[in-house]
Amino acid sequence: MGRGDKKTAKGKRFKGSFGKSRPVTKTPAQQAAADKKTAEKKETAKKS
């Protein structure tokens, strides 16, 4: 449960990786692009 444990936030900080326990924070521009992409997916799903 320390620095070598990849499932904890401390271990992820040590390794430099991201995941459920250490998510990547998005910039406002990245968030807007992601929202636009999900909106497009929903529209195509409704058309089918």
N, CA and C of each residue as an Amber inpcrd file, in Angstrom:
protein
   144
   0.8210000  -1.1910000   0.0000000   0.0000000   0.0000000   0.0000000
   0.8640000   1.2530000   0.0000000   1.9230000   1.2140000  -0.7050000
   2.8100000   2.3680000  -0.7010000   3.1400000   2.8130000  -2.1050000
   4.3630000   3.2330000  -2.2910000   4.7760000   3.7870000  -3.5790000
   4.7970000   2.7540000  -4.6790000   4.9970000   1.4960000  -4.3540000
   5.0640000   0.4580000  -5.3830000   3.7130000  -0.0770000  -5.7980000
   2.6520000   0.3010000  -5.0940000   1.3120000  -0.2090000  -5.3730000
   0.6550000   0.6280000  -6.4590000   0.5010000   0.0500000  -7.6430000
  -0.0310000   0.8000000  -8.7830000  -1.5170000   1.1070000  -8.6630000
  -2.2080000   0.4970000  -7.6900000  -3.6440000   0.7200000  -7.5460000
  -3.9790000   1.9240000  -6.6720000  -2.9710000   2.4970000  -6.0020000
  -3.2260000   3.6500000  -5.1390000  -2.7590000   4.9280000  -5.8190000
  -3.2860000   6.0450000  -5.3510000  -2.9030000   7.3390000  -5.9220000
  -1.4230000   7.6110000  -5.7030000  -0.9150000   7.2280000  -4.5370000
   0.5080000   7.4470000  -4.2400000   1.3820000   6.6340000  -5.1950000
   0.9890000   5.4060000  -5.4580000   1.7390000   4.5640000  -6.3880000
   1.6850000   5.1010000  -7.8040000   0.5420000   5.6450000  -8.1850000
   0.3960000   6.2090000  -9.5290000   1.2290000   7.4850000  -9.6800000
   1.2850000   8.2870000  -8.6230000   2.1460000   9.4810000  -8.6670000
   3.6030000   9.0690000  -8.8130000   3.9970000   8.0220000  -8.1040000
   5.3770000   7.5330000  -8.1540000   5.7110000   7.0200000  -9.5540000
   4.7840000   6.2550000 -10.1480000   4.9990000   5.6930000 -11.4840000
   4.7880000   6.7350000 -12.5850000   3.9550000   7.7470000 -12.2980000
   3.6480000   8.7490000 -13.3140000   2.5460000   8.3110000 -14.2420000
   1.6400000   7.4530000 -13.7560000   0.5460000   6.9620000 -14.5870000
  -0.7780000   7.5110000 -14.0750000  -1.8250000   7.3030000 -14.8550000
  -3.1550000   7.7900000 -14.5170000  -4.1510000   6.6500000 -14.5900000
  -5.2720000   6.8030000 -13.9140000  -6.3040000   5.7750000 -13.9220000
  -7.4600000   6.1900000 -13.0280000  -8.1900000   5.1990000 -12.5030000
  -9.3540000   5.4780000 -11.6600000  -8.9730000   6.2110000 -10.3810000
  -7.9060000   5.7720000  -9.7310000  -7.5280000   6.3950000  -8.4630000
  -6.7480000   7.6830000  -8.6610000  -6.2780000   7.9430000  -9.8920000
  -5.5870000   9.2040000 -10.2010000  -6.0010000   9.6460000 -11.5910000
  -7.1790000  10.2530000 -11.7280000  -7.6550000  10.6600000 -13.0510000
  -6.9070000  11.8770000 -13.5840000  -6.9190000  12.0140000 -14.8950000
  -6.2940000  13.1540000 -15.5560000  -7.3050000  14.2920000 -15.5540000
  -6.9180000  15.4550000 -15.0240000  -7.8210000  16.6010000 -15.0620000
  -7.7430000  17.2300000 -16.4400000  -8.8960000  17.5300000 -17.0000000
  -8.9590000  18.0890000 -18.3480000  -9.0100000  19.6090000 -18.2970000
  -8.4190000  20.2300000 -19.3100000  -8.5160000  21.6740000 -19.4420000
  -9.9090000  21.9980000 -19.9770000 -10.3790000  23.2320000 -19.8420000
 -11.7050000  23.5790000 -20.3550000 -11.8530000  23.3040000 -21.8550000
 -10.7940000  23.5030000 -22.6330000 -10.8640000  23.2450000 -24.0690000
 -11.0140000  21.7460000 -24.3360000 -10.2940000  20.9210000 -23.5950000
 -10.4070000  19.4700000 -23.7550000 -11.7980000  18.9970000 -23.3490000
 -12.3540000  19.5730000 -22.2930000 -13.6760000  19.1840000 -21.8250000
 -14.7390000  19.5480000 -22.8580000 -14.6060000  20.7240000 -23.4850000
 -15.5560000  21.1490000 -24.5010000 -15.5090000  20.2130000 -25.7020000
 -14.3150000  19.7940000 -26.1050000 -14.1720000  18.8740000 -27.2280000
 -14.7920000  17.5220000 -26.8950000 -14.6100000  17.0520000 -25.6720000
 -15.1770000  15.7770000 -25.2560000 -16.7110000  15.8520000 -25.2180000
 -17.2450000  16.9740000 -24.7360000 -18.6940000  17.1510000 -24.6950000
 -19.2760000  17.1700000 -26.1010000 -18.5840000  17.8250000 -27.0260000
 -19.0430000  17.9000000 -28.4070000 -19.0670000  16.5080000 -29.0400000
 -18.0330000  15.7240000 -28.7510000 -17.9310000  14.3770000 -29.3150000
 -19.0570000  13.4800000 -28.8060000 -19.3800000  13.5750000 -27.5130000
 -20.4490000  12.7490000 -26.9580000 -21.8050000  13.1910000 -27.5020000
 -21.9730000  14.4870000 -27.7430000 -23.2260000  14.9840000 -28.3140000
 -23.4120000  14.4460000 -29.7310000 -22.3210000  14.3890000 -30.4990000
 -22.3980000  13.8570000 -31.8660000 -22.7560000  12.3750000 -31.8360000
 -22.2100000  11.6210000 -30.8950000 -22.5090000  10.1950000 -30.7820000
 -23.9700000   9.9770000 -30.4510000 -24.5230000  10.8090000 -29.5700000
 -25.9210000  10.6810000 -29.1820000 -26.8350000  10.9690000 -30.3790000
 -26.4740000  11.9720000 -31.1980000 -27.2860000  12.3140000 -32.3730000
 -27.3080000  11.1760000 -33.3830000 -26.1580000  10.5620000 -33.6350000
 -26.1170000   9.4620000 -34.5950000 -26.8670000   8.2450000 -34.0630000
 -26.8600000   8.0480000 -32.7410000 -27.5790000   6.9420000 -32.1480000
 -29.1000000   7.1470000 -32.2850000 -29.5440000   8.3920000 -32.1680000
 -30.9690000   8.6880000 -32.3060000 -31.4390000   8.4930000 -33.7440000
 -30.5950000   8.7780000 -34.7110000 -30.9610000   8.6440000 -36.1280000
 -31.1370000   7.1860000 -36.5370000 -30.3900000   6.3050000 -35.9130000
 -30.4390000   4.8790000 -36.2720000 -31.6990000   4.2000000 -35.8010000
